[in-house]
Amino acid sequence: MGKPITGETESRYVKRNGSFCPFCESTDISSDSPELMDDGVEAVVSCSKCGESWTDYRLAGIVEA
């Protein structure tokens, strides 16, 4: 098992557009087909190096209130 996801790790993951595993930092990751939600996209992502998986949420857009 890789290191736990901290707030700092989550921040780097988001800034780098989810391009690495937040547990072991490998870039050997893959995801299932994204699922559209009302407010964005959800996909399960897994790491080939450490075997961990996580759910990635992406904002689809914003609208003026």
mmCIF file of the N, C-alpha and C atoms, coordinates in Angstrom:
data_MODEL
# 
_entry.id   MODEL 
# 
loop_
_atom_site.group_PDB 
_atom_site.id 
_atom_site.type_symbol 
_atom_site.label_atom_id 
_atom_site.label_alt_id 
_atom_site.label_comp_id 
_atom_site.label_asym_id 
_atom_site.label_entity_id 
_atom_site.label_seq_id 
_atom_site.pdbx_PDB_ins_code 
_atom_site.Cartn_x 
_atom_site.Cartn_y 
_atom_site.Cartn_z 
_atom_site.occupancy 
_atom_site.B_iso_or_equiv 
_atom_site.pdbx_formal_charge 
_atom_site.auth_seq_id 
_atom_site.auth_comp_id 
_atom_site.auth_asym_id 
_atom_site.auth_atom_id 
_atom_site.pdbx_PDB_model_num 
ATOM 1   N N  . MET A 1 1  ? 0.840   -1.174 0.000   1.00 0.00 ? 1  MET A N  1 
ATOM 2   C CA . MET A 1 1  ? 0.000   0.000  0.000   1.00 0.00 ? 1  MET A CA 1 
ATOM 3   C C  . MET A 1 1  ? 0.890   1.243  0.000   1.00 0.00 ? 1  MET A C  1 
ATOM 4   N N  . GLY A 1 2  ? 0.502   2.253  -0.760  1.00 0.00 ? 2  GLY A N  1 
ATOM 5   C CA . GLY A 1 2  ? 1.269   3.489  -0.843  1.00 0.00 ? 2  GLY A CA 1 
ATOM 6   C C  . GLY A 1 2  ? 1.016   4.387  0.348   1.00 0.00 ? 2  GLY A C  1 
ATOM 7   N N  . LYS A 1 3  ? 1.600   5.555  0.301   1.00 0.00 ? 3  LYS A N  1 
ATOM 8   C CA . LYS A 1 3  ? 1.425   6.511  1.389   1.00 0.00 ? 3  LYS A CA 1 
ATOM 9   C C  . LYS A 1 3  ? -0.003  7.066  1.380   1.00 0.00 ? 3  LYS A C  1 
ATOM 10  N N  . PRO A 1 4  ? -0.500  7.534  2.537   1.00 0.00 ? 4  PRO A N  1 
ATOM 11  C CA . PRO A 1 4  ? -1.857  8.074  2.589   1.00 0.00 ? 4  PRO A CA 1 
ATOM 12  C C  . PRO A 1 4  ? -1.959  9.387  1.796   1.00 0.00 ? 4  PRO A C  1 
ATOM 13  N N  . ILE A 1 5  ? -3.165  9.673  1.311   1.00 0.00 ? 5  ILE A N  1 
ATOM 14  C CA . ILE A 1 5  ? -3.387  10.917 0.574   1.00 0.00 ? 5  ILE A CA 1 
ATOM 15  C C  . ILE A 1 5  ? -3.554  12.052 1.584   1.00 0.00 ? 5  ILE A C  1 
ATOM 16  N N  . THR A 1 6  ? -2.690  13.029 1.500   1.00 0.00 ? 6  THR A N  1 
ATOM 17  C CA . THR A 1 6  ? -2.769  14.205 2.367   1.00 0.00 ? 6  THR A CA 1 
ATOM 18  C C  . THR A 1 6  ? -3.378  15.358 1.582   1.00 0.00 ? 6  THR A C  1 
ATOM 19  N N  . GLY A 1 7  ? -3.689  16.448 2.265   1.00 0.00 ? 7  GLY A N  1 
ATOM 20  C CA . GLY A 1 7  ? -4.201  17.640 1.589   1.00 0.00 ? 7  GLY A CA 1 
ATOM 21  C C  . GLY A 1 7  ? -3.208  18.168 0.567   1.00 0.00 ? 7  GLY A C  1 
ATOM 22  N N  . GLU A 1 8  ? -1.918  18.094 0.882   1.00 0.00 ? 8  GLU A N  1 
ATOM 23  C CA . GLU A 1 8  ? -0.875  18.549 -0.041  1.00 0.00 ? 8  GLU A CA 1 
ATOM 24  C C  . GLU A 1 8  ? -0.836  17.668 -1.294  1.00 0.00 ? 8  GLU A C  1 
ATOM 25  N N  . THR A 1 9  ? -0.935  16.347 -1.090  1.00 0.00 ? 9  THR A N  1 
ATOM 26  C CA . THR A 1 9  ? -0.943  15.420 -2.219  1.00 0.00 ? 9  THR A CA 1 
ATOM 27  C C  . THR A 1 9  ? -2.167  15.673 -3.095  1.00 0.00 ? 9  THR A C  1 
ATOM 28  N N  . GLU A 1 10 ? -3.321  15.843 -2.485  1.00 0.00 ? 10 GLU A N  1 
ATOM 29  C CA . GLU A 1 10 ? -4.548  16.113 -3.234  1.00 0.00 ? 10 GLU A CA 1 
ATOM 30  C C  . GLU A 1 10 ? -4.415  17.402 -4.045  1.00 0.00 ? 10 GLU A C  1 
ATOM 31  N N  . SER A 1 11 ? -3.848  18.430 -3.456  1.00 0.00 ? 11 SER A N  1 
ATOM 32  C CA . SER A 1 11 ? -3.656  19.705 -4.150  1.00 0.00 ? 11 SER A CA 1 
ATOM 33  C C  . SER A 1 11 ? -2.748  19.540 -5.373  1.00 0.00 ? 11 SER A C  1 
ATOM 34  N N  . ARG A 1 12 ? -1.628  18.810 -5.215  1.00 0.00 ? 12 ARG A N  1 
ATOM 35  C CA . ARG A 1 12 ? -0.717  18.569 -6.351  1.00 0.00 ? 12 ARG A CA 1 
ATOM 36  C C  . ARG A 1 12 ? -1.403  17.737 -7.430  1.00 0.00 ? 12 ARG A C  1 
ATOM 37  N N  . TYR A 1 13 ? -2.204  16.747 -7.018  1.00 0.00 ? 13 TYR A N  1 
ATOM 38  C CA . TYR A 1 13 ? -2.929  15.890 -7.951  1.00 0.00 ? 13 TYR A CA 1 
ATOM 39  C C  . TYR A 1 13 ? -3.882  16.733 -8.812  1.00 0.00 ? 13 TYR A C  1 
ATOM 40  N N  . VAL A 1 14 ? -4.616  17.620 -8.176  1.00 0.00 ? 14 VAL A N  1 
ATOM 41  C CA . VAL A 1 14 ? -5.562  18.481 -8.895  1.00 0.00 ? 14 VAL A CA 1 
ATOM 42  C C  . VAL A 1 14 ? -4.822  19.447 -9.813  1.00 0.00 ? 14 VAL A C  1 
ATOM 43  N N  . LYS A 1 15 ? -3.758  20.073 -9.318  1.00 0.00 ? 15 LYS A N  1 
ATOM 44  C CA . LYS A 1 15 ? -2.981  21.024 -10.134 1.00 0.00 ? 15 LYS A CA 1 
ATOM 45  C C  . LYS A 1 15 ? -2.372  20.342 -11.356 1.00 0.00 ? 15 LYS A C  1 
ATOM 46  N N  . ARG A 1 16 ? -2.017  19.060 -11.233 1.00 0.00 ? 16 ARG A N  1 
ATOM 47  C CA . ARG A 1 16 ? -1.404  18.314 -12.345 1.00 0.00 ? 16 ARG A CA 1 
ATOM 48  C C  . ARG A 1 16 ? -2.445  17.511 -13.126 1.00 0.00 ? 16 ARG A C  1 
ATOM 49  N N  . ASN A 1 17 ? -3.722  17.902 -12.985 1.00 0.00 ? 17 ASN A N  1 
ATOM 50  C CA . ASN A 1 17 ? -4.826  17.290 -13.726 1.00 0.00 ? 17 ASN A CA 1 
ATOM 51  C C  . ASN A 1 17 ? -4.905  15.773 -13.576 1.00 0.00 ? 17 ASN A C  1 
ATOM 52  N N  . GLY A 1 18 ? -4.603  15.275 -12.389 1.00 0.00 ? 18 GLY A N  1 
ATOM 53  C CA . GLY A 1 18 ? -4.736  13.849 -12.129 1.00 0.00 ? 18 GLY A CA 1 
ATOM 54  C C  . GLY A 1 18 ? -3.808  12.970 -12.941 1.00 0.00 ? 18 GLY A C  1 
ATOM 55  N N  . SER A 1 19 ? -2.602  13.454 -13.172 1.00 0.00 ? 19 SER A N  1 
ATOM 56  C CA . SER A 1 19 ? -1.665  12.738 -14.052 1.00 0.00 ? 19 SER A CA 1 
ATOM 57  C C  . SER A 1 19 ? -0.756  11.740 -13.332 1.00 0.00 ? 19 SER A C  1 
ATOM 58  N N  . PHE A 1 20 ? -0.976  11.498 -12.044 1.00 0.00 ? 20 PHE A N  1 
ATOM 59  C CA . PHE A 1 20 ? -0.136  10.560 -11.298 1.00 0.00 ? 20 PHE A CA 1 
ATOM 60  C C  . PHE A 1 20 ? -0.940  9.903  -10.189 1.00 0.00 ? 20 PHE A C  1 
ATOM 61  N N  . CYS A 1 21 ? -0.431  8.804  -9.679  1.00 0.00 ? 21 CYS A N  1 
ATOM 62  C CA . CYS A 1 21 ? -1.053  8.101  -8.563  1.00 0.00 ? 21 CYS A CA 1 
ATOM 63  C C  . CYS A 1 21 ? -0.808  8.897  -7.274  1.00 0.00 ? 21 CYS A C  1 
ATOM 64  N N  . PRO A 1 22 ? -1.862  9.247  -6.537  1.00 0.00 ? 22 PRO A N  1 
ATOM 65  C CA . PRO A 1 22 ? -1.666  10.005 -5.305  1.00 0.00 ? 22 PRO A CA 1 
ATOM 66  C C  . PRO A 1 22 ? -1.080  9.166  -4.165  1.00 0.00 ? 22 PRO A C  1 
ATOM 67  N N  . PHE A 1 23 ? -0.959  7.857  -4.357  1.00 0.00 ? 23 PHE A N  1 
ATOM 68  C CA . PHE A 1 23 ? -0.398  6.986  -3.324  1.00 0.00 ? 23 PHE A CA 1 
ATOM 69  C C  . PHE A 1 23 ? 1.104   6.780  -3.506  1.00 0.00 ? 23 PHE A C  1 
ATOM 70  N N  . CYS A 1 24 ? 1.531   6.475  -4.755  1.00 0.00 ? 24 CYS A N  1 
ATOM 71  C CA . CYS A 1 24 ? 2.957   6.185  -4.988  1.00 0.00 ? 24 CYS A CA 1 
ATOM 72  C C  . CYS A 1 24 ? 3.601   7.136  -6.002  1.00 0.00 ? 24 CYS A C  1 
ATOM 73  N N  . GLU A 1 25 ? 2.806   8.027  -6.594  1.00 0.00 ? 25 GLU A N  1 
ATOM 74  C CA . GLU A 1 25 ? 3.241   9.041  -7.551  1.00 0.00 ? 25 GLU A CA 1 
ATOM 75  C C  . GLU A 1 25 ? 3.673   8.501  -8.910  1.00 0.00 ? 25 GLU A C  1 
ATOM 76  N N  . SER A 1 26 ? 3.343   7.248  -9.210  1.00 0.00 ? 26 SER A N  1 
ATOM 77  C CA . SER A 1 26 ? 3.611   6.686  -10.529 1.00 0.00 ? 26 SER A CA 1 
ATOM 78  C C  . SER A 1 26 ? 2.689   7.348  -11.549 1.00 0.00 ? 26 SER A C  1 
ATOM 79  N N  . THR A 1 27 ? 3.155   7.442  -12.780 1.00 0.00 ? 27 THR A N  1 
ATOM 80  C CA . THR A 1 27 ? 2.302   7.959  -13.854 1.00 0.00 ? 27 THR A CA 1 
ATOM 81  C C  . THR A 1 27 ? 1.664   6.817  -14.646 1.00 0.00 ? 27 THR A C  1 
ATOM 82  N N  . ASP A 1 28 ? 1.870   5.583  -14.213 1.00 0.00 ? 28 ASP A N  1 
ATOM 83  C CA . ASP A 1 28 ? 1.308   4.412  -14.878 1.00 0.00 ? 28 ASP A CA 1 
ATOM 84  C C  . ASP A 1 28 ? -0.093  4.145  -14.331 1.00 0.00 ? 28 ASP A C  1 
ATOM 85  N N  . ILE A 1 29 ? -1.047  5.028  -14.684 1.00 0.00 ? 29 ILE A N  1 
ATOM 86  C CA . ILE A 1 29 ? -2.409  4.941  -14.183 1.00 0.00 ? 29 ILE A CA 1 
ATOM 87  C C  . ILE A 1 29 ? -3.389  4.800  -15.346 1.00 0.00 ? 29 ILE A C  1 
ATOM 88  N N  . SER A 1 30 ? -4.567  4.255  -15.051 1.00 0.00 ? 30 SER A N  1 
ATOM 89  C CA . SER A 1 30 ? -5.611  4.128  -16.063 1.00 0.00 ? 30 SER A CA 1 
ATOM 90  C C  . SER A 1 30 ? -6.964  4.299  -15.381 1.00 0.00 ? 30 SER A C  1 
ATOM 91  N N  . SER A 1 31 ? -7.983  4.647  -16.176 1.00 0.00 ? 31 SER A N  1 
ATOM 92  C CA . SER A 1 31 ? -9.310  4.840  -15.597 1.00 0.00 ? 31 SER A CA 1 
ATOM 93  C C  . SER A 1 31 ? -10.370 4.126  -16.418 1.00 0.00 ? 31 SER A C  1 
ATOM 94  N N  . ASP A 1 32 ? -11.499 3.887  -15.752 1.00 0.00 ? 32 ASP A N  1 
ATOM 95  C CA . ASP A 1 32 ? -12.629 3.297  -16.448 1.00 0.00 ? 32 ASP A CA 1 
ATOM 96  C C  . ASP A 1 32 ? -13.320 4.385  -17.266 1.00 0.00 ? 32 ASP A C  1 
ATOM 97  N N  . SER A 1 33 ? -14.379 4.050  -17.910 1.00 0.00 ? 33 SER A N  1 
ATOM 98  C CA . SER A 1 33 ? -15.129 5.050  -18.671 1.00 0.00 ? 33 SER A CA 1 
ATOM 99  C C  . SER A 1 33 ? -15.733 6.058  -17.713 1.00 0.00 ? 33 SER A C  1 
ATOM 100 N N  . PRO A 1 34 ? -15.526 7.347  -17.958 1.00 0.00 ? 34 PRO A N  1 
ATOM 101 C CA . PRO A 1 34 ? -16.084 8.355  -17.057 1.00 0.00 ? 34 PRO A CA 1 
ATOM 102 C C  . PRO A 1 34 ? -17.609 8.313  -17.048 1.00 0.00 ? 34 PRO A C  1 
ATOM 103 N N  . GLU A 1 35 ? -18.180 8.583  -15.892 1.00 0.00 ? 35 GLU A N  1 
ATOM 104 C CA . GLU A 1 35 ? -19.629 8.617  -15.732 1.00 0.00 ? 35 GLU A CA 1 
ATOM 105 C C  . GLU A 1 35 ? -20.067 10.064 -15.576 1.00 0.00 ? 35 GLU A C  1 
ATOM 106 N N  . LEU A 1 36 ? -20.979 10.510 -16.417 1.00 0.00 ? 36 LEU A N  1 
ATOM 107 C CA . LEU A 1 36 ? -21.464 11.877 -16.344 1.00 0.00 ? 36 LEU A CA 1 
ATOM 108 C C  . LEU A 1 36 ? -22.415 12.023 -15.166 1.00 0.00 ? 36 LEU A C  1 
ATOM 109 N N  . MET A 1 37 ? -22.228 13.102 -14.405 1.00 0.00 ? 37 MET A N  1 
ATOM 110 C CA . MET A 1 37 ? -23.113 13.426 -13.290 1.00 0.00 ? 37 MET A CA 1 
ATOM 111 C C  . MET A 1 37 ? -23.685 14.806 -13.570 1.00 0.00 ? 37 MET A C  1 
ATOM 112 N N  . ASP A 1 38 ? -24.620 15.264 -12.749 1.00 0.00 ? 38 ASP A N  1 
ATOM 113 C CA . ASP A 1 38 ? -25.219 16.578 -12.956 1.00 0.00 ? 38 ASP A CA 1 
ATOM 114 C C  . ASP A 1 38 ? -24.192 17.702 -12.885 1.00 0.00 ? 38 ASP A C  1 
ATOM 115 N N  . ASP A 1 39 ? -23.188 17.556 -12.034 1.00 0.00 ? 39 ASP A N  1 
ATOM 116 C CA . ASP A 1 39 ? -22.240 18.640 -11.826 1.00 0.00 ? 39 ASP A CA 1 
ATOM 117 C C  . ASP A 1 39 ? -20.813 18.312 -12.253 1.00 0.00 ? 39 ASP A C  1 
ATOM 118 N N  . GLY A 1 40 ? -20.613 17.244 -12.998 1.00 0.00 ? 40 GLY A N  1 
ATOM 119 C CA . GLY A 1 40 ? -19.261 16.919 -13.427 1.00 0.00 ? 40 GLY A CA 1 
ATOM 120 C C  . GLY A 1 40 ? -19.135 15.506 -13.948 1.00 0.00 ? 40 GLY A C  1 
ATOM 121 N N  . VAL A 1 41 ? -17.924 14.990 -13.838 1.00 0.00 ? 41 VAL A N  1 
ATOM 122 C CA . VAL A 1 41 ? -17.611 13.662 -14.330 1.00 0.00 ? 41 VAL A CA 1 
ATOM 123 C C  . VAL A 1 41 ? -16.914 12.897 -13.208 1.00 0.00 ? 41 VAL A C  1 
ATOM 124 N N  . GLU A 1 42 ? -17.234 11.615 -13.088 1.00 0.00 ? 42 GLU A N  1 
ATOM 125 C CA . GLU A 1 42 ? -16.632 10.753 -12.077 1.00 0.00 ? 42 GLU A CA 1 
ATOM 126 C C  . GLU A 1 42 ? -15.998 9.562  -12.783 1.00 0.00 ? 42 GLU A C  1 
ATOM 127 N N  . ALA A 1 43 ? -14.786 9.199  -12.397 1.00 0.00 ? 43 ALA A N  1 
ATOM 128 C CA . ALA A 1 43 ? -14.129 8.020  -12.970 1.00 0.00 ? 43 ALA A CA 1 
ATOM 129 C C  . ALA A 1 43 ? -13.315 7.319  -11.893 1.00 0.00 ? 43 ALA A C  1 
ATOM 130 N N  . VAL A 1 44 ? -13.322 6.000  -11.927 1.00 0.00 ? 44 VAL A N  1 
ATOM 131 C CA . VAL A 1 44 ? -12.471 5.219  -11.036 1.00 0.00 ? 44 VAL A CA 1 
ATOM 132 C C  . VAL A 1 44 ? -11.122 5.065  -11.737 1.00 0.00 ? 44 VAL A C  1 
ATOM 133 N N  . VAL A 1 45 ? -10.055 5.425  -11.025 1.00 0.00 ? 45 VAL A N  1 
ATOM 134 C CA . VAL A 1 45 ? -8.703  5.388  -11.572 1.00 0.00 ? 45 VAL A CA 1 
ATOM 135 C C  . VAL A 1 45 ? -7.899  4.364  -10.776 1.00 0.00 ? 45 VAL A C  1 
ATOM 136 N N  . SER A 1 46 ? -7.010  3.636  -11.441 1.00 0.00 ? 46 SER A N  1 
ATOM 137 C CA . SER A 1 46 ? -6.169  2.673  -10.739 1.00 0.00 ? 46 SER A CA 1 
ATOM 138 C C  . SER A 1 46 ? -4.718  2.803  -11.189 1.00 0.00 ? 46 SER A C  1 
ATOM 139 N N  . CYS A 1 47 ? -3.833  2.380  -10.303 1.00 0.00 ? 47 CYS A N  1 
ATOM 140 C CA . CYS A 1 47 ? -2.400  2.466  -10.547 1.00 0.00 ? 47 CYS A CA 1 
ATOM 141 C C  . CYS A 1 47 ? -1.845  1.077  -10.821 1.00 0.00 ? 47 CYS A C  1 
ATOM 142 N N  . SER A 1 48 ? -1.144  0.932  -11.930 1.00 0.00 ? 48 SER A N  1 
ATOM 143 C CA . SER A 1 48 ? -0.545  -0.360 -12.280 1.00 0.00 ? 48 SER A CA 1 
ATOM 144 C C  . SER A 1 48 ? 0.654   -0.692 -11.404 1.00 0.00 ? 48 SER A C  1 
ATOM 145 N N  . LYS A 1 49 ? 1.301   0.318  -10.847 1.00 0.00 ? 49 LYS A N  1 
ATOM 146 C CA . LYS A 1 49 ? 2.504   0.080  -10.045 1.00 0.00 ? 49 LYS A CA 1 
ATOM 147 C C  . LYS A 1 49 ? 2.176   -0.415 -8.635  1.00 0.00 ? 49 LYS A C  1 
ATOM 148 N N  . CYS A 1 50 ? 1.303   0.317  -7.911  1.00 0.00 ? 50 CYS A N  1 
ATOM 149 C CA . CYS A 1 50 ? 1.040   -0.056 -6.518  1.00 0.00 ? 50 CYS A CA 1 
ATOM 150 C C  . CYS A 1 50 ? -0.302  -0.761 -6.313  1.00 0.00 ? 50 CYS A C  1 
ATOM 151 N N  . GLY A 1 51 ? -1.164  -0.761 -7.343  1.00 0.00 ? 51 GLY A N  1 
ATOM 152 C CA . GLY A 1 51 ? -2.436  -1.454 -7.246  1.00 0.00 ? 51 GLY A CA 1 
ATOM 153 C C  . GLY A 1 51 ? -3.546  -0.696 -6.548  1.00 0.00 ? 51 GLY A C  1 
ATOM 154 N N  . GLU A 1 52 ? -3.284  0.513  -6.097  1.00 0.00 ? 52 GLU A N  1 
ATOM 155 C CA . GLU A 1 52 ? -4.315  1.315  -5.434  1.00 0.00 ? 52 GLU A CA 1 
ATOM 156 C C  . GLU A 1 52 ? -5.316  1.831  -6.459  1.00 0.00 ? 52 GLU A C  1 
ATOM 157 N N  . SER A 1 53 ? -6.506  2.183  -6.001  1.00 0.00 ? 53 SER A N  1 
ATOM 158 C CA . SER A 1 53 ? -7.498  2.812  -6.866  1.00 0.00 ? 53 SER A CA 1 
ATOM 159 C C  . SER A 1 53 ? -8.195  3.926  -6.095  1.00 0.00 ? 53 SER A C  1 
ATOM 160 N N  . TRP A 1 54 ? -8.773  4.877  -6.825  1.00 0.00 ? 54 TRP A N  1 
ATOM 161 C CA . TRP A 1 54 ? -9.435  6.023  -6.223  1.00 0.00 ? 54 TRP A CA 1 
ATOM 162 C C  . TRP A 1 54 ? -10.457 6.557  -7.215  1.00 0.00 ? 54 TRP A C  1 
ATOM 163 N N  . THR A 1 55 ? -11.363 7.395  -6.717  1.00 0.00 ? 55 THR A N  1 
ATOM 164 C CA . THR A 1 55 ? -12.365 8.018  -7.573  1.00 0.00 ? 55 THR A CA 1 
ATOM 165 C C  . THR A 1 55 ? -11.942 9.447  -7.846  1.00 0.00 ? 55 THR A C  1 
ATOM 166 N N  . ASP A 1 56 ? -11.918 9.805  -9.117  1.00 0.00 ? 56 ASP A N  1 
ATOM 167 C CA . ASP A 1 56 ? -11.536 11.134 -9.568  1.00 0.00 ? 56 ASP A CA 1 
ATOM 168 C C  . ASP A 1 56 ? -12.806 11.872 -9.974  1.00 0.00 ? 56 ASP A C  1 
ATOM 169 N N  . TYR A 1 57 ? -12.993 13.073 -9.448  1.00 0.00 ? 57 TYR A N  1 
ATOM 170 C CA . TYR A 1 57 ? -14.149 13.896 -9.776  1.00 0.00 ? 57 TYR A CA 1 
ATOM 171 C C  . TYR A 1 57 ? -13.681 15.125 -10.538 1.00 0.00 ? 57 TYR A C  1 
ATOM 172 N N  . ARG A 1 58 ? -14.322 15.420 -11.659 1.00 0.00 ? 58 ARG A N  1 
ATOM 173 C CA . ARG A 1 58 ? -13.983 16.592 -12.470 1.00 0.00 ? 58 ARG A CA 1 
ATOM 174 C C  . ARG A 1 58 ? -15.201 17.475 -12.597 1.00 0.00 ? 58 ARG A C  1 
ATOM 175 N N  . LEU A 1 59 ? -15.013 18.755 -12.398 1.00 0.00 ? 59 LEU A N  1 
ATOM 176 C CA . LEU A 1 59 ? -16.080 19.739 -12.579 1.00 0.00 ? 59 LEU A CA 1 
ATOM 177 C C  . LEU A 1 59 ? -16.329 19.905 -14.067 1.00 0.00 ? 59 LEU A C  1 
ATOM 178 N N  . ALA A 1 60 ? -17.579 19.866 -14.485 1.00 0.00 ? 60 ALA A N  1 
ATOM 179 C CA . ALA A 1 60 ? -17.925 19.967 -15.902 1.00 0.00 ? 60 ALA A CA 1 
ATOM 180 C C  . ALA A 1 60 ? -18.090 21.417 -16.356 1.00 0.00 ? 60 ALA A C  1 
ATOM 181 N N  . GLY A 1 61 ? -18.341 22.316 -15.434 1.00 0.00 ? 61 GLY A N  1 
ATOM 182 C CA . GLY A 1 61 ? -18.535 23.713 -15.816 1.00 0.00 ? 61 GLY A CA 1 
ATOM 183 C C  . GLY A 1 61 ? -19.243 24.470 -14.698 1.00 0.00 ? 61 GLY A C  1 
ATOM 184 N N  . ILE A 1 62 ? -19.536 25.706 -14.959 1.00 0.00 ? 62 ILE A N  1 
ATOM 185 C CA . ILE A 1 62 ? -20.243 26.527 -13.989 1.00 0.00 ? 62 ILE A CA 1 
ATOM 186 C C  . ILE A 1 62 ? -21.317 27.330 -14.710 1.00 0.00 ? 62 ILE A C  1 
ATOM 187 N N  . VAL A 1 63 ? -22.297 27.773 -13.969 1.00 0.00 ? 63 VAL A N  1 
ATOM 188 C CA . VAL A 1 63 ? -23.335 28.644 -14.507 1.00 0.00 ? 63 VAL A CA 1 
ATOM 189 C C  . VAL A 1 63 ? -23.543 29.794 -13.538 1.00 0.00 ? 63 VAL A C  1 
ATOM 190 N N  . GLU A 1 64 ? -23.910 30.918 -14.066 1.00 0.00 ? 64 GLU A N  1 
ATOM 191 C CA . GLU A 1 64 ? -24.155 32.092 -13.241 1.00 0.00 ? 64 GLU A CA 1 
ATOM 192 C C  . GLU A 1 64 ? -25.435 31.886 -12.425 1.00 0.00 ? 64 GLU A C  1 
ATOM 193 N N  . ALA A 1 65 ? -25.395 32.242 -11.166 1.00 0.00 ? 65 ALA A N  1 
ATOM 194 C CA . ALA A 1 65 ? -26.573 32.073 -10.286 1.00 0.00 ? 65 ALA A CA 1 
ATOM 195 C C  . ALA A 1 65 ? -27.554 33.197 -10.482 1.00 0.00 ? 65 ALA A C  1 
# 
